Structures are given as structure tokens and as C-alpha cells.
Amino acid sequence: MIRYDSYKNSGVEWIGEIPNHWGLCKIKFLLKKRNKKNNPVITENILSLSIKKGVTLQSEKPTGGNKPKDDLSKYNIVQKNDIVINSMNVIVGSVGLSKYFGLVSPVYYILYSNNENLEIRYYDFLFSVKQFQKSLIGEGNGIMILESSNGKLNTIRMRIPYEKLGNKEFPVPPLSEQQQIVEFLDTKTELIDSLIEKTERKIELLKEKRTSLINETVTKGLNPNIEMKDSGVEWIGEIPIHWGKSKFKFHSEIVTGNTPSKKKESIYYTDDKSGFPWVKPTRLDQGFDFVFYSDQYLTEKGKNEIRVIPKNSIMVCSIGNTLGKFGISGCEMSTNQQINSVICDEDTLFHRFCMFFISVLTEDLIKWTNFVTLPIFTKSDFEDTEIIIPPIFEQQQIVKYLDEQTGLIDKTISNEEKRIELLKEYRQSLISEVVNGKRKVTN
């Protein structure tokens, strides 16, 4: 690492020492705040801001986000090379430099500079430094923070007033160094981002391979040379000639959960996992090798008001946006009414084979539902759904094979996910070191 010749204490905790010839300045004196309304309406080009992609065109956003207001005159104008800041999420990195002329909601701050001795892209990088973002903790109105074990901040209603944001100090290198830093970071971050993108694509391909493997194995078996017959189920196609076709209701009990009384003495939360587990759809996640435990519990009175499901029940969310997510109960527990649980007759349907079959089934679940507002897959729908039934010993062989093969794929996926995390950490560390003068760049 190439270092500067001498350093001084910046007096700002998150910055630390800076090169002797660098200065410090408050954001409000470095950058101007743009407050121009789209009134009269001069553009309908609405922009979107995300932590991952920065400033993009709302028209190119696939789904989600807030619905645009009908009155575009209430939006604020953004010029090219303006820094756009989400006042509610700046603390987690919702900041980006705009490549577009367009509009954003008044909840966003828009900063710009017409100072020829200032490189706007350098200050865009500064806003992305995690230490700076964390320095904003405690500066907001209505702040609620949850910090995960890996240090990620999950926030709700974290509006940072501009008066406080503007009073934060940034380091100020000479213009030539700002430009060198930007050129260096543009090259390095582009390379890192490319590696992350390739790794993410590799993970997607591994997941597709996993899904294909499960689909093929639970419907075709392990013997590629066995004689086949038409299953009579369009999405399954052919199956081994000695396999049967049946319905869930003949090999399992489908139980729809319920909610106990809302009285305080009937339901409560606890950190020590006392009480009786009660699961809601938001706690389910698509997965195979985990055993599911709840973090929400009922009192004895609450337990008496609900239906208990045994260990190794397969819980499937059957309504709304979480339709098809599933988990396996790790002990006796209960669920709310949005979840159907499959309790297998282990003599004819091995629960882990059933789990793999359901993982394939849930891909098409939403296509089979009738709904006006929310997709719903009812208990009777589930009971009448057709399932392939191999001999029980073959089910167990299939499960053993899939456990081994998916375990290998999952291990590779986990390694690639760790690689992405390391690349992101390196990217963040590199930006922080360079923009704060801890590392001198040479182009």
C-alpha cells in the first residue's frame, strides 16, 4: 500500500487521520441542495433509487416500489451528475449519482456542485462509505434500528434531516487527487462488480441445476433404463411403469392452521423459547435441509385453542405473496390459517420424499389457483392434488441420493455466496481507504 508522507488528526471519528495537505469541510458548504419543483411540468421522466443499482429509470424497474403520484408538479427536478439521497435510507447506503435528467419524490435530497475545483463523483463515493453511514445513527427522526449478527443495519423510518446531514464533514483533497481517486475507484469497482455479477449468475445456474435434478429424480426415479408409462398428469409426464399415481388425501392428512384468541394471556413473545411454537408465513423459507423452529410462542391457554401438528410435518404457505414457501416442523408446533401442513402416512409416503415432491409442485402452485385479489390454494385443493407414489423403499433411496447430491450443490452455492460477501467487503474497504486518504493511488 502506498501511503502519503504525513498525516494529521481530522477530528472526525469516522474519518480518522487524513493527509496533512487535505482539508475538511461541511457537506452543506461543499454541495448545494437543489429544490427545483417540476412546476410547470417540464418532464415526466421519473427516476428510481436503490442501494444496489443507484439511480435508474422508473420505467425500467420490473416491479415494486411506490406508486408515482398523479400530480408530477410535486416532484423535484434532478439534473445529470446530481447526487440523489433517500433521506429515509441514507444510513444504509441509498445514495447514487444520476446519469439522467428526471424527477424524484420530495423525500429525496438532491445535491449538486458548480465548483470547478470539486469532483462530484469523489463525494458520491464518500456517501457510500459504511463508517460515514453509521455515523448518522442517532441523527434521525423516528429511528428504529435492528443490527444483524453480520453488522448489517435493518432500518425503519430513519429520516435524517438535511440540517444534520449538511453539518457532517467530508475530507477535501486537491482536485487532481479527487480525480485520480475517482479514476482508480471506477476501474477497481467495475472489476469487482463484474466478478460479483458473474458469481451471482453462477449461483443462479447452480440453483437451476438443483431444481432440475430434484424434478427429474422424484418423477423419473434413479434407473434410467427402466420401462416408463404415461402418468396421466401433464406436468409430470412419464413415470416408471411400477410407480403409482394417487392424491395427497389418500397418503396424508392436510391440516389448516388457525389463530388463537388475541387476548394477551393467550399469546406472547419470548426470547428464551418457552411456550409452544406458532408459525406464520413470514417465518417460512424455501429450503430443504433445515429443521424449522419458531421464534413466536403460545401459552398453554393459547395452545389449547389451536391444532397441533407433529414433528416432520411439511408446512406450506397457501395464500398471497408467500404462496409455495415451505418448511419442516422440527418438533410439535402449530401454524396460522395461511399455512397448510402435510402430515404424511409414513407407511406409504416418506415425509422427506414428500418434501422434495412439494418443492417441485410449488413451482406451479400459483398457476392452479383461482383468485381475484390474492392467490389461495385451499385445503381441499391440496387434498385433491395428484402425487406420484413409488414403492416406499425407492422413496427412501431417492431421498438418500438427493440429500447427497443437493448437499454438494448447496455447499458450492454457500462457498460462492461467501465469495460474494468477501468481494463486497473488499470493495467497501478499498473505497474507504482511498477516499479517506489511508491509501495513495497512482494511475
Buried (B, 14 or more C-beta within 10 A) or exposed (E): EEEBEEBEEBEBEBBBBBBEEBEBEEBBEBBBBBEEBBEEEEBEBBBBBBEEEBBBEBEEBEEEEEEBEEEBEEBBBBEEEBBBBBBBBBBBBBBBBBBBBBBBBEEBBBBBBEEEEBBBBBBBBBBBBBBBBBBBBEBBEEBEBEEEEEEEBEBEEBBBEBEEBBEBBBBBBEBEBBBBBBBBBEEBBEEBEEBBEEBEEBBEEBEEBBBEBBBEBBBBBBEEEEEEEEBEBEBBEEBBEEBEBEBBBEBBBBBBBBBBEEEEEBBEEEEEEEBBBBBBBEBBEEBBEEEBBBEBBBBEEBBEBBEBBBEBBBBBBBBEEBBBBBBBBBBEBBBBEBBBBBBBEBEBBBBBBBBBBBBBBBEEBEEEBEEEEEBBBBBEBBBEBBBBBBEBEBBBBBBEBBEEBBEEBBEBBEEBEEBBEEBEEEBBEBBBBBBBBBBBBEE
